[in-house]
Amino acid sequence: MAFKILKQMIEESQKIMVFSGMGLVRESGIPYFRDEPYAYQIETKYGVSPEEFLSTAYYSSRPGAFYSFYKNEVLKLGGEPNAAHYALAKLEKLKEKAGGSLIVATRTISSFHQRAGVKNVIELHGNIYNNHCIQCGKEFSPQYILESHGIPHCDECQGAIRPGILLAGERLDNGLISKVADETEKADMLLVIGTHLDAYLTKRFRNYYEGERLVLITNETHPTDREANMVIYEKASDVLPKIVDEIERDTAAEQDSADAINAEKN
């Protein structure tokens, strides 16, 4: 029954805003640096917590140690988009064909949504792909950083390369904040995936949402779940592909029926 209701909500919505959290990244097999025992393993291995490593203070004062951690514990994690990422990409196309839209806001840094084909993504914390030289601005891939010896430098001007992620101690881009707030306010459906309603992303922006289709898909419970209009306690990578595939089949059947009617008229 919940699947049927969610499918109907999605079909009836014209502007869908998606808040995507670390839970969706975990479904791709990537641990979150705050998760136990991963956080404990990092601190035991390096003698520094992941939060301290990924701070602007540590990056500025100990760039060599920072990049050792960044290469081994961030870039080498790899990972690929999962079925939920691809389902959202498919749903975005379906909504655009129908004159609607789907936008994803996330604090994750692996660009799984874009790699799966989603076009409209707001990455509040940047990503591991948009690295740049602090002197000339030339951009560099994660692979370039991985293959560099020690601190990576620009191959043209020898300037230091800045990772494309937001570090602790840095301010969020005001333009991105405004964009998430504006798009959330315009939305007639808010789909929260892989996080809870008291997490930073949802806590900061969900009050801008004025609709009655706040849907939470998660495999973990939280006291704030009751504030959603609907909660589905399953993996998004299991739920979304089934629903989006059904919507796609229904849309194709409707189009075939319309084409048949037009053919008869002609």
MOZI-V149614 format. One record per residue. N is the residue number from 1. RES is the residue in one letter. PHI is phi in whole degrees, 0 to 359 (* if undefined). Layout:
n & res & phi
N & RES & PHI
N & RES & PHI
//
This chain:
n & res & phi
1 & M & *
2 & A & 298
3 & F & 298
4 & K & 296
5 & I & 293
6 & L & 297
7 & K & 301
8 & Q & 295
9 & M & 301
10 & I & 295
11 & E & 296
12 & E & 276
13 & S & 270
14 & Q & 263
15 & K & 234
16 & I & 257
17 & M & 255
18 & V & 246
19 & F & 259
20 & S & 251
21 & G & 249
22 & M & 295
23 & G & 301
24 & L & 288
25 & V & 291
26 & R & 300
27 & E & 292
28 & S & 266
29 & G & 86
30 & I & 257
31 & P & 284
32 & Y & 268
33 & F & 294
34 & R & 267
35 & D & 286
36 & E & 272
37 & P & 270
38 & Y & 299
39 & A & 298
40 & Y & 294
41 & Q & 298
42 & I & 297
43 & E & 294
44 & T & 293
45 & K & 288
46 & Y & 252
47 & G & 78
48 & V & 223
49 & S & 286
50 & P & 302
51 & E & 299
52 & E & 290
53 & F & 304
54 & L & 271
55 & S & 240
56 & T & 294
57 & A & 295
58 & Y & 290
59 & Y & 299
60 & S & 285
61 & S & 270
62 & R & 223
63 & P & 299
64 & G & 296
65 & A & 293
66 & F & 301
67 & Y & 290
68 & S & 297
69 & F & 293
70 & Y & 299
71 & K & 293
72 & N & 280
73 & E & 248
74 & V & 242
75 & L & 291
76 & K & 282
77 & L & 294
78 & G & 62
79 & G & 95
80 & E & 229
81 & P & 303
82 & N & 256
83 & A & 299
84 & A & 292
85 & H & 299
86 & Y & 291
87 & A & 295
88 & L & 294
89 & A & 297
90 & K & 294
91 & L & 294
92 & E & 301
93 & K & 296
94 & L & 298
95 & K & 293
96 & E & 295
97 & K & 296
98 & A & 269
99 & G & 87
100 & G & 253
101 & S & 203
102 & L & 220
103 & I & 231
104 & V & 251
105 & A & 246
106 & T & 208
107 & R & 255
108 & T & 288
109 & I & 239
110 & S & 265
111 & S & 55
112 & F & 299
113 & H & 297
114 & Q & 296
115 & R & 294
116 & A & 275
117 & G & 116
118 & V & 288
119 & K & 268
120 & N & 263
121 & V & 232
122 & I & 251
123 & E & 261
124 & L & 293
125 & H & 251
126 & G & 71
127 & N & 204
128 & I & 280
129 & Y & 264
130 & N & 267
131 & N & 274
132 & H & 214
133 & C & 286
134 & I & 284
135 & Q & 262
136 & C & 254
137 & G & 86
138 & K & 299
139 & E & 267
140 & F & 224
141 & S & 279
142 & P & 301
143 & Q & 297
144 & Y & 299
145 & I & 294
146 & L & 300
147 & E & 274
148 & S & 284
149 & H & 264
150 & G & 68
151 & I & 283
152 & P & 288
153 & H & 233
154 & C & 298
155 & D & 279
156 & E & 249
157 & C & 247
158 & Q & 68
159 & G & 289
160 & A & 290
161 & I & 264
162 & R & 264
163 & P & 296
164 & G & 276
165 & I & 256
166 & L & 283
167 & L & 262
168 & A & 301
169 & G & 103
170 & E & 261
171 & R & 272
172 & L & 295
173 & D & 293
174 & N & 297
175 & G & 295
176 & L & 291
177 & I & 301
178 & S & 296
179 & K & 294
180 & V & 298
181 & A & 299
182 & D & 296
183 & E & 291
184 & T & 293
185 & E & 294
186 & K & 283
187 & A & 291
188 & D & 252
189 & M & 209
190 & L & 242
191 & L & 251
192 & V & 255
193 & I & 235
194 & G & 69
195 & T & 203
196 & H & 236
197 & L & 283
198 & D & 254
199 & A & 289
200 & Y & 306
201 & L & 300
202 & T & 287
203 & K & 297
204 & R & 284
205 & F & 246
206 & R & 291
207 & N & 292
208 & Y & 283
209 & Y & 281
210 & E & 247
211 & G & 272
212 & E & 236
213 & R & 234
214 & L & 265
215 & V & 246
216 & L & 246
217 & I & 244
218 & T & 203
219 & N & 253
220 & E & 230
221 & T & 273
222 & H & 209
223 & P & 304
224 & T & 278
225 & D & 304
226 & R & 296
227 & E & 279
228 & A & 277
229 & N & 285
230 & M & 207
231 & V & 232
232 & I & 241
233 & Y & 270
234 & E & 211
235 & K & 288
236 & A & 298
237 & S & 289
238 & D & 266
239 & V & 281
240 & L & 297
241 & P & 301
242 & K & 297
243 & I & 291
244 & V & 294
245 & D & 297
246 & E & 295
247 & I & 297
248 & E & 296
249 & R & 295
250 & D & 297
251 & T & 296
252 & A & 295
253 & A & 295
254 & E & 297
255 & Q & 293
256 & D & 297
257 & S & 295
258 & A & 296
259 & D & 296
260 & A & 294
261 & I & 295
262 & N & 294
263 & A & 294
264 & E & 294
265 & K & 294
266 & N & 276
//
